[in-house]
Amino acid sequence: MSGSDSRRPVRRRTFVLGAAAGSAALAGPLAVPAAAAAFGYTDDGSHYVVDTGAALVFKVSKTTGDLTSLVYRGIEYQGYGGMNSHIESGLGSSTVTIAQSGQTILISVTHGTLRHYYAARSGENNVYLWTHKADASVSATRYIVRVKAGRFLNDEPDSYTYTTSTVEASDVFAKPDGQTRSKHYSGLRVVDYDYIGWTSGGVGLWMVRSNHEKASGGPFYRSLLRHQSADGGGLYEILYYGQNQTEEQRFGLQGPYVIAFTDGGAPSSSLFSRNLTTPWADPLGIVGYVGSSGRGRVAGVGITGRDTAHPYTVGLANAAAQYWGSARSSDGNFSISGVLPGTYTLTVHKSELAVYSTQVTVSAGATTTLNSIAVPSSNDPSNASAIWRINDWTGTPSGFKNAALMTYAHPSDVRASPWTGNVVIGSGSETSAFPCYLWKDVNSGLLVYFRLTAAQAAAAHTLRIGVTTAYANGRPQVVVNDAWTSAVPSPPAQPTTRSLTNGSYRGNNHTFTYSVPASAWLTDTSRYNVLKINVVSGSGSASYLSAGTAIDAVDLLA
């Protein structure tokens, strides 16, 4: 299990999160109707009505491009609160056309510079979608499938009902028992899932994600996945989202992503982004479409210098596209296919901490083979000799107090342990007692107690504090034994939106270093030295929205 998610959603009868990319796929058969209908489409005046010739019939508005109906086995699944399924909150007036070519029907939606597509294949209970975004005229990009209330049981741990009892803004809610709920609390990174959805009564409804090559944020980004309430449910494909975003927006075609119905099993693994090839889409004329022949591959024969206690991920990124793949645990071998031609920064991540980078060029129809990558020992901060260390360096707060809860709950949640409390080196509970997040208004002034030998106390030492993100420029200033105070460090570049309160610690990893003089230490080796960690910033508001930061590791170097 990666360092970022110690809690994994349990597969249950009504809600399932898909297998992580690179893990064993759970293939499920497509549902087969009792009597197949004729594949084709009709025009009812207001909608294009597509019959897949299997068990699925769907409608698309001729004026807006909204998906207005999803009928599977004669039952309507689309719609809650009178809303359709669509890009963003609905594009509004659009030009919508339809064409059939053999076994494929393609609906094209034009809204300004944005192009959106729905495709159906004969005999399949799937709706294939692509979205081409050419510029920022549509601010974010998501597709949301709005599912009718009552089709799936509202009994999941993350289910919530819209109430006036909000904890923060208008999108974080409090239950009467003190637990918190929000559509932001996905609990998963993009790299962790292939599909999301629900299953009940022999029916499965899934959103199978795209490869996110034109999305932003990398493999460890978290965003909206689904929500469920008494009003109905929503399944999301987030193609660009500005919340806690670490990268500039990419433009171009994203997809296919797939709305898939099954007989209750998981969607076919052939639909997963790492497996899906769509040669049938090559001649459809989709704007920005690049078939497999126009793409290349990067293959690495191995990675040395790894810490085998942690998973490694290899990422490719440039201004136009992003990709990633898992490094094999035995030798670090990796393969990333379906890559658009270009020059990319290749980054090797230990868990979520970047420990190596280089440049690689990809050509269409070719494999770029890399010799074994050697990660220099000095690139991994865990290799530095330390007098003491709290947590391993992974680019995540995993292992710290409340870290496992914070990707699916608000910090005020009743399930959270107290955010205050001091830490004693040598107690055996250094990491579990140390809060994963520090805020100016909540727990600034955390104390760490430790002893030094006479030789250690006679020398200056470097203190390091690693962070994974910060809100409102929150950063640590340290005081040692009330005798020495560090300067206020400059804030590193971080996302400017909410992060710590909406389920994400992922920002830009940064290490603060403090050169502590020998004069700061106690010479009496029987006494504890006291390190105070304050959070400083002139920004932020109050409580959990005061300036804060997420902690990766803290150590005192020898």
MARNU-412579 format. One record per residue: residue in three letters; z, x, y of N, C-alpha, C in turn. Coordinates in steps of 0.02 Angstrom, whole numbers, plus 50000, padded with zeros to 5 digits. Example, Ala and Ser with C-alpha at 12.3 -4.5 7.8 and 13.67 -1.06 7.14 Angstrom:
2
ala503905066049716503905061549775503905066049835ser503545064249888503575068449947503945064550002
//
This chain:
558
met500005004349940500005000050000500005004450062ser499615002650112499565006650172500215006250211gly500275011050257500875011350297500945005750346ser500425001750356500464996750409500674989850386asp500644988550322500794981850299501214981950236ser501874981950244502304981750186502364974650159arg502194969750201502204962750179501484960550169arg501324957950111500654955350098500714947950084pro500254943950111500284936850096500204935450022val500594930949996500574929249926500014924249913arg499634925149860499124920349843499464913849821arg499274908449855499584902149841499044896949831arg499254890949817498784885749799498354883649858thr498624884049919498264881249975497954886450021phe498214892550023497964897350070497904904050037val497344907350047497234913850016496924918550066leu497174924650068496854929950105496484934250055gly495874936150072495444939450025495654946550009ala495364949149956495494955949933495284960849987ala495664966349995495494971350044494854974850025ala494484976850076493854980350062494004986650022gly493614987649970493704993349927494134991849867ser494464986149865494874984349807494474980049760ala494774978549703494414974549653494274967649680ala493654965349674493454958849699493624953449649leu493794947649676493934941849634493334937149640ala492914937249591492304933149594492454926149570gly492214921149607492304914149588491644910649587pro491524906349540490884902949536490804897949592leu490184896949613490044891849662490114885049629ala490354880249667490414873549640489724870549626val489664867149571489024864149551489094856549553pro488674853149590488724845849594488494842649529ala488694836449521488504832849460487744832049456ala487424830849513486694830149514486444833349577ala486034838549570485784842249627485324837849670ala485424838149736484994834549782484404839049800ala483944836349837483354840149857483524844649915phe483324851049910483424855749964482954854150022gly483234853950083482804852650140483224850250199tyr482864848050252483224845650311482884839550340thr483284835850379483024830050415483264830350486asp482984826150529483164825750599483394818550611asp484034817650626484284810850637484274808850711gly483944812850751483894811550822484364815750863ser484984816550839485484820450874485644827050839his485494827350774485684833050734485124835050687tyr485134841450669484764843550610485244843050551val485034839550500485454838350441485164842450384val485554847250358485324851750307485664850050241asp485254848950189485504847950121485334854250082thr485854857650058485744864050023485464863149953gly485414856949930485194855849862485734857249811ala486334858649835486914859649791487404854049805ala487994855649830488494850349844488664850049918leu488294853749960488464854450030487914851650075val488114847450122487664844850174488014846250241phe487654849350288487964850650353487494848650409lys487794847350468487424845150526487544849950584val487014851150623487064855250683486784851250741ser487164850950796486944847250855486304850350884lys485834846050901485204848350930485264850151004thr485824848451034485914849751106486404855451120thr486884856651074487394861851087487404867451035gly487114866250977487164871150923487824870950887asp488264866150903488904865450867488774863150795leu489194865350750489204862650682489634856450684thr489344850650673489704844350683489924841050619ser489674843450562489844840350498489784845350442leu490274845450396490264849450335490484844850278val490004842050244490154837450189490044840950123tyr490584841550086490554844950020490774839949967arg490354838849918490484833949865490634827049894gly490294825449948490374818949979490964818050025ile491344823450036491944823050078491844827250141glu492014824450199491944827950262492534832750272tyr492384839050287492894844050299492924846250372gln492384845150409492354847450478492754842950524gly493104846250572493364842650629494104841350631tyr494424843450684495094840950700495134840350776gly495514835450798495594834350869494954832650905gly494474829950868493844828050899493404833950917met493564839950891493194845950909492724848050852asn492164851150871491694853650822491854860950804ser491464863550758491494870750742490944874150783his491114880150812490634883050858490834890050880ile490374893150918490524899350952491004897951009glu491514902351017492004901451070492294894351068ser492324890951124492554884051125491974879251132gly491384881651114490774877751120490344880651174leu489694881651159489244884651208489014879751261gly489004873351245488714868551290487964868151281ser487614865851332486894864651327486524870751302ser486154869951248485794875451216485124872951190thr484674877551177484044875951144484124877251070val483994872151030484114872550958483464870850921thr483264875350876482654874250837482804875350763ile482354872950720482454873550648481784875150615ala481814878950561481214880650524481404881750451gln480944880050406481044881250335480504885950310ser480724890950272480264895650241480464896550168gly480094893250124480254893650053480944891050038gln481374895350013482044893349992482574894450047thr482354895350109482814896650164482674891950222ile483214889250251483174885350313483564889150366leu483244890150425483574893850479483594889350541ile484204888550569484304885050632484454890350685ser484084890350740484164895250793484434891850855val484954894850885485274892250944485204897351000thr484934895251058484864899651116485274896851173his485734901051198486154899151255486164905051303gly485754904851355485694910651399485434916551360thr485814922051363485614928051327485894928251256leu486304923351238486604923251172486164919651122arg486114922451061485754919251006486234918350948his486204912450918486634911050861486204907750807tyr486364909150744485954906850689486374903950632tyr486124898550602486394895950540485834896250488ala485994898450427485494898550374485774895450311ala485344891950274485524889050210485034891450158arg485274892450097484854894550041484874889149988ser484314887849959484264882549909484744883649851gly485144878549836485604878749780486264882249793glu486394884249856487014887749872487454883349916asn488104883749905488594880049946488864884650001asn488404887950035488584892750087488194891150150val488514892650207488164892750271488214899950297tyr487644903250304487614910050330487544909850406leu487924914050441487904914050514487794921050541trp487414921450595487334927550634487434925850707thr487694930450745487764929550817487524935850853his487054935050899486804940750938487044939951010lys487454944651032487714944551099487414950451137ala487044949151189486684954351225487074957251283asp487554953351309487934955551368488594951751371ala488954952551426489624949651431489624942751463ser489054939351463489024932651493489454927751454val489564929051389490074925451350490644930451340ser491234928951366491754934051374491974937051307ala492234933051263492414935351196491904932451148thr491964933951086491504930951037491894929450973arg491924923050958492234920950895491834915050869tyr491864914050805491644907650777492244904550744ile492364898150758492934894750728492694888650690val492894888350626492774882450585493384878050590arg493284872050618493844867450629493874862550571val494414862850533494474859250470494914853050480lys494684847550455495014841050462495714841250432ala496174838050467496864837650443496894834050376gly497334836350333497444833050269497004835550212arg496494839550228496064842050174496404847350133phe496854851150164497244856150129497964855350151leu498424856650106499134855650120499374860250175asn499764857650219500034861450275500724864150256asp500744868350204501394870650178501434878250176glu501004881650212501014888950210501564891850254pro501774898050240502304901050281502114901650354asp501464902150369501264903050438501034896550470ser501124890950437500914884550466501334883050528tyr501024879950575501394878050635501114871650664thr501514868450703501314862450738501384863550812tyr500884861450850500934862150922501514858050948thr501954861250984502524857851013502624860451084thr503094857651120503254860151186503754865951182ser503974867451121504464872751112504094879451104thr503934882451160503584888851159504054894551174val503924900151143504314906151154504004910351209glu503344910351210502984914651257502304911651272ala502134911551336501494908651358501424901651329ser500834899951307500734893351277500484893951206asp500554899851176500254900951110500734904051059val501364904751076501874906951027502404901551025phe502504898750966502924892850958503564894450919ala504074890350931504714891050897504844884950854lys505024886050791505234880650748505984879350760pro506214873550741506934872050751507394877050716asp507154880150662507594884850626507574891850656gly507204892850712507194899350745506624903850725gln506234901650675505644905650657505094904350708thr504654909250716504114908850765503444908450730arg502964905250764502294904350737501784905350793ser501214908150776500664908650823500024910050786lys499474907850813498824909450783498684916850787his499044920550829498944927750835499214931550775tyr499684928550739500044932350688499654932450622ser499134936550619498724936850559499054940950504gly499444945950523499764950150472499294955250440leu498644954750452498164959150419497724962650469arg497504968650449497004972250486496314970350458val495794971950495495124970250471494974973450403val495214979550394495074983150332495414980050271asp495894975550283496304972950228496024966750195tyr495504963650221495284957350192494514956850192asp494254952950146493544951250143493434943950161tyr493914939750149493834932650162494524929550175ile494514923750207495114919850219494954912550204gly495454908550193495324901450182495864897950144trp495694892050120496164887850084495844885350019thr496274883549972496044880449911496534875149889ser496274869349868496704863949845496264858749811gly496514855749758496164850349725495474852349699gly495394858449676494764860649649494224862049700val494434862949763493964864749816494244870749854gly493814875649866493994881249907493534881449968leu493814882550027493424883250088493604889950118trp493094894250128493214901250147492774903250206met493044907950245492644911650292492604918750267val492004920950249491894927750225491674931850285arg492034937150300491904940750362491274945150356ser490994946850414490434951450418490684958550414asn490234963350421490454970350418490734972850485his490724968650537491024970250602490714976450634glu490084977850619489784983950646489714983750722lys489644977850751489594977250823490244974650855ala490764974050815491424972250842491734978550873ser492344977950896492704983650925493414983950900gly493694989850901494394990650881494494994550817gly493964995550777494024999550718494314995850658pro494424999450604494654996250541495354993550543phe495764995750590496474993850591496614988350642tyr496094985650671496184980550723496434974050691arg496884970650727497124964150706496904958850756ser496724953150732496524947750776496634941050741leu496424935650774496504929050745496114928450680leu496424925650629496094924450564496074917050548arg496624913850555496664906750537497284903750567his497304897250573497924893850588497904887050553gln498484884450542498554878150507499124874150539ser499004867850552499514863650583499424856550560ala499834852150584499774845050566499114842150592asp498814845450642498194843050672497574845050631gly497654850050590497084852650552497124860150548gly496574863250529496574870450520495984873650554gly496044880150566495494883950594495394890450557leu494774892050540494594898450511494164902150561tyr494344908450575494014912250627493604918050598glu493054919450630492724925950625492724928650697ile493114933850708493174936750775492674942450780leu492184941550823491664946650832491814951250891tyr492154948750940492444952950992493034949251022tyr493584952751030494184949751058494514954951103gly494694952951163494974957651211495714959051204gln496064954951165496784955651158496954962251124asn497344966451158497564972951132496974977151107gln496434976951143495824980351123495834987651146thr495624992151102495634999351116494945002051132glu494414997951126493745000451137493354995851184glu492814998551211492354994551249491994989751203gln491764984251231491404979351192490724982051171arg490544980751108489874982451084489444976151085phe488794977251093488334971551096487814972251041gly487524966651023487014966550971487164961150920leu486814961550864486864956350812487444957750765gln487834952450752488374952850703488254947650649gly488324949750587488244945150531487854948450475pro487754944750421487994937850414488734937450399tyr489044932150425489694929950401489574923050371val489994920950326489804915450282490364910250277ile490184903950288490624898350271490454896550199ala490924897250154490784896350083491244891250051phe490954886550015491344881849974491294884049901thr491854883249865491864884649793492234879149757asp492284879849692492654875049651493404876449650gly493624880349698494334882049703494464889449693gly493974892949663494044900149655493864903749719ala493944910349717493754914449773493004914349782pro492754915849842492034916249851491744922049811ser491114921449795490784926649756490824933349791ser490974938549755491024945249785490354947649812ser489814944449792489154946349818489094944849893leu489544940549919489534938849989489944943650032phe490344947950001490774952350040490354957350079ser490584959150138490184963350183490004970050153arg490404972650107490234979050078489704978450023asn489584972250000489094971149947488474967449971leu488534963750025488004959050043487384962550070thr486834961350037486174963050064485784956550067thr485384955850118485044949550129484294950650137pro483954952950086483224953850092482864947450109trp483144941750089482834935350106482844934050181ala483284937550218483314936550290482844941250328asp482564946150293482124951050327481564947850367pro481224942750341480644940050378480814934250426leu481444932850437481624926850475481554927650551gly481484933750575481414934750647482054934250686ile482624935550655483274935350689483314941150738val483474939650801483504944750853484014950150835gly483814956450837484264962050823484364963650750tyr484024959950706484124960850634483834967450611val484214971150572483974977450541484114977050467gly483584976950427483664976550355483904983050324ser484014982950259484294988750225483844994850230ser483184993950234482734999650238482795003350305gly483075000050355483165003150420483855006050431arg484225006650377484915009150380485005015350336gly485535019050349485675025050310486365024950281arg486565030650255487205031250218487515037950233val488185038150234488565044350240488985045150178ala488935050850145489325052050084489705058650091gly490345058450076490755064450078490985066350008val490925072649991491105074749923491855075549913gly492235075149968492965075549960493305077550025ile493965076750026494375078750083494965082650056thr495045088750079495615092850060496125092850117gly496735094850101497265094950151497575088150163arg497465083550115497745076850123498465076650099asp498835071950126499505070250101499395064350054thr499425065449990499255060349941499745054549938ala500275054949977500745049249981500455043650024his499895044950058499615040050104498875038950090pro498635032950104497915031750098497545034850157tyr496915036650144496495039550197495885035150207thr495705034050269495125030150288494665034450331val494025034050317493535037750357493155032650400gly493145033850465492805029250511492215032650545leu491705028750560491145030850600491115026450662ala491005029350720490975025250781490555028750834asn490165024750869489865026750931489855020650977ala489505020951032489525015451079489175009251053ala488745010151001488345004650976488605001450913ala488985005050872489175002350807489795005850780gln490115002650730490695005550697490665003750622tyr490925008350581490945007450508491545011250481trp491735009750419492275013550388492235012850313gly492605017250279492645016950206493275020450184ser493525018650126494135021650099493965028150064ala494395033050072494325039350036494675038649968arg494345040849916494625040249849495275044249844ser495785041149815496445044249814496465050749775ser496035051449724496055057349682495785063549716asp495255062749756494935068649785494685067749857gly494745061849884494515060649952493785059149958asn493445058149902492735056349904492645049649940phe492105048949980491995042750015491245041550023ser491075035250034490385033350045490365027350093ile489965027850145489885022450194489145020950199ser488945014950179488245013250177488085007850229gly487445006450237487225001250283487315003150356val487265009650372487405012150439486765012350480leu486795009750540486225010250585486095017450604pro485465019450614485315026350633485655028250698gly485885034550703486195036950764486685042550749thr486985045150802487495050350796488175047150807tyr488635048450762489295045250762489845050450763thr490415048550790491025052350780491335050150715leu491405054850669491735053450605492465055350612thr492915050650596493635051950602493975050650536val494385055450515494785054650454495485052450476his495715046850447496365044050464496835044850404lys497415047650415497975047450368498345041050385ser498315036150340498535029450358498155027450421glu498485027050480498115025350540498115030950592leu498325036850571498365042550616497745046950608ala497375047950662496785052250659497005059550650val496745062750597496935069650583496335074450582tyr495735071650590495145075950590494565072050618ser494115075450655493515072150679492945077150684thr492345074550677491735078650683491165073950700gln490575076650710489985072650725489535072450664val489215066650654488755065950598488165061650621thr487575063450598486965059850617486695056150556val486515049950566486275045650512485545043750527ser485125044050475484415042350481484255036450435ala483785032450454483585026650414483315028950347gly483525025450294483285026850227483515033350197ala484015036550227484245043050202485005043150195thr485235047850154485945049050145486135055550178thr486625055350223486905061450253487485063550210thr487405069050175487935071450129488345076950163leu488995076150162489445080850194489795084950141asn489865091350155490265095550111490995093550116ser491405096150073492115094350074492415095550143ile492755090550168493085091050233493795093850223ala493955099050261494625101950257495015099950319val495545096150309495975094150365496455099850379pro496415103050438496875108550453497595106250450ser498015110450425498725108750418499025106750485ser498805110150538499095108850604498895102150632asn498385098950603498165092450627498625086750607asp499025087950555499495082850532500185084650557pro500465080950604501115082850632501675082950580ser501575079750523502085079750471502175086650441asn501675091050449501715097750419502125102550460ala502295100750521502705105150563503425105450536ser503715111350537504405112150513504885108950563ala505315104550538505765100850582506485101550559ile506935101650607507645101550593507825094650565trp507565089550596507615082750569507015078750591arg506865073650552506295069250567506465062150548ile506305057550592506405050450578505715047350566asn505595045250506504955042450484504425047850476asp503925046350435503355050750428502845048950482trp502415053650498501885052450547501295049150513thr501195042650528500645038950497500225035050548gly500405035350611500065031350661500275024050660thr500815022550625501075015750620501835015950625pro502155010350642502885010150641503175008150574ser502765008250522502995006150456503625009850434gly504105006150408504735009050385505295008350435phe505125007750499505645006650550505904999450545lys506474998350575506794991850574506324986550606asn506234981150570505834975350591505074976450589ala504854982350569504134983650570503744978950525ala504014977450466503654973150419503584966050444leu504024963950488504024957150514503554956350574met503454961650611503154960950678502404959350678thr502054959850622501354957950622501264950450609tyr501804946850597501734939650587502304935650618ala502654938650668503194935050701503314938050770his503634934050813503834936350879504474940350873pro504594945150917505214949150912505854945050917ser505814939050947506404934750953506544930750890asp506114931350840506174927450779506864928450747val507134923050720507804923250690507824928050630arg507254929450599507244933850542507294941250560ala507214942850624507254949850646507974952250646ser508074958450624508724961650630508854963250703pro509474964250722509624965850792509214971850816trp508934971250876508524976650902508934982550929thr509574981550936510024986850959510324990350898gly510714995450912511024999250858510815006550861asn511275010950848511145018050854510995021150786val510775027450786510525030750726510895037350716val511085038650654511435044850637511015048750587ile510815054750608510415059050563510865061350505gly510605060650445510985062450385511315056550352ser511265050650383511575044650354511175041750296gly510535043650293510095040850241509755034450263ser509955031950321509645025750347509325026850415glu509145033150428508875034750494508265030450512thr507805029750465507195026050481507315018550482ser507655015950432507765008750429508215006150484ala508615010550514509065008450568508735009150637phe508185012650640507855013950704507365008250719pro507415004850775506964999250790506245001650797cys505784997550771505084999450774504814999150845tyr505114994850888504904994150957505504995351003leu505364998451060505874999251112505624996151176trp506064992251209505894988951273506394990951327lys506164991051387506594992651444507154987651451asp507014981251438507504975951449507924974351387val507734976951329508034974551266508474979951233asn508194985851223508574990951185508454997951210ser508274998551273508235005251303508915008551301gly508915015151294509555018751289509775019751218leu509325019051169509485020151099509765027151090leu510295027751050510635034251039510485036850969val510335043250965510235046650901510745052350897tyr511165052150846511685057150836511465062250784phe511575068750798511385073850750511795080250762arg511885084050710512235090450715511725096150710leu511895101750741511495107850737511935113550712thr511635118250677511995124350659512055128750721ala512455133850716512545138350773511885141650792ala511495143650743510855146850757510375141850791gln510375135750768509935130750797510145129150869ala510795128750880511045127150947510935132750997ala510795138650972510695144451017509975144951041ala509535140451019508825141051036508565134651068ala508045135351106507695129551133507275126351077his507165119851082506775116351030506315111151063thr505795109451027505335104251050505505097751015leu505595092551055505705085851030505035082151036arg504855078450983504235074550985504385067250972ile504065062951010504095055750998503375053150995gly503185050550938502525047850930502535040350940val502045037750977501995030550988501305028150966thr501255021750949500615018950928500285014650981thr500685012051027500425008351084500995007651134ala500835004951191501345003551242501134997451281tyr501614993651303501484987851346501754989351416ala501354987951466501554988751536501784995951551asn501435000751521501565007851533502255010151510gly502565006651464503205008851439503145015451403arg503575020351419503565026751385504265029651385pro504405034251338505095036651330505265042451377gln505845041951407506165047451442506805048951404val506965055351393507535056951350508085060551389val508695059451365509295062851392509655065951333val509855072251339510215075751286510925077251309asn511405074551274512115075851285512325074651358asp511975070151392512115068751462512105075051505ala511775080251478511765086651514511055088651535trp510565085851502509865087551518509445081251513thr509045080151563508605074351565507885076551574ser507455073851534506745075751538506425072651600ala505875075351619505465072251670505185065751643val504975061251687504645055151665503925056851647pro503725055951584503055057851564502525053051593ser501925055451599501375051251622501205046351566pro501015040151584500835035351531500145036851503pro500065036751437499405037551407499005031151415ala498355031651406497925025651410498085021051352gln498225014851367498375009851316498065003151336pro497994998451289497754991851307498214988651360thr497914984451402498294981551457498554974551442thr498364971651385498584964951368499224965151327arg499464959351308500044959051263499884962551197ser500394965351167500304968651102500914967651059leu501484970151080502084970051039502324963051022thr502144958151063502374951351051501854946851017asn501254949351007500754945150975500484948150910gly500914951850877500764953950809500384960350801ser500364964550852499974970650846500334976650877tyr500374981950840500614988350865500044993250876arg499424991050861498854995650862498604996750932gly498695002750957498425004751021498125011651014asn498275016051060498045023051055498635027451038asn498635030350980499185034650960499255040451009his499885041851025500025047151074500685050451055thr500725057051066501335060751052501615063451118phe502225061551133502585064351190502995070451166thr502965075951202503345081851184503815083651240tyr504415085951222504935087651270505215094451250ser505195099051296505465105751284506195105851305val506635105451256507355104951270507655111951270pro507965114151325508245120951328508875121651285ala509025127751267509625129051226510255126851261ser510255126951327510855125151364511035117751356ala510575113751331510715106651323511125105151261trp511125109751212511455108351148512205109751151leu512585106351109513305107751101513395114051059thr513845118251079513975124351040514485123150984asp514865117650988515335115950936514945112450880thr514825115850825514405113250771514725107450733ser515355106150745515685100550711515555093950747arg515295094350808515185088450848514445086250845tyr514345079850855513665077150857513365078250926asn512755080750926512345080450986512095073250993val511975071051054511765064151066511115064251106leu510605061351075509965060351108509915053051130lys509795051951194509695045251219508945044351235ile508655038951209507945037451222507915031251267asn507695032351327507605026851375506865024951379val506735018751396506055016551410505985015851485val505495019251514505415019051586504725016351604ser504695012851659504065010151686504245005751745gly503795005451793503895000951849503524994451839ser503244993451778502854987451765503224982951716gly502874977551696503164972951649503594967651683ser503824962851644504244957551671504934958051640ala505124953251599505804953151572505794952551496ser506364954351468506484953551396505934956851355tyr505634953151308505134956151264504464957251298leu504394955051360503804956551400503954961851453ser504534964951447504664970851489504284976751460ala504254982151496503884988051473504164990251405gly503724991551359503944993451292503444997751256thr503655000251199503215004551160503385003951086ala502885005251043502975005250970503025012450946ile503495013750902503655020550881503315022250815asp503045028250811502745030950749503235035550713ala503495040450749503975045250719504335048850775val504925051550759505315055650806505545061750767asp505465067750795505725073550761505925079150810leu506355083450786506575089350823506325095350784leu505885099150814505565104750778506035110750773ala505965114450720506375120350708506185125950755
//
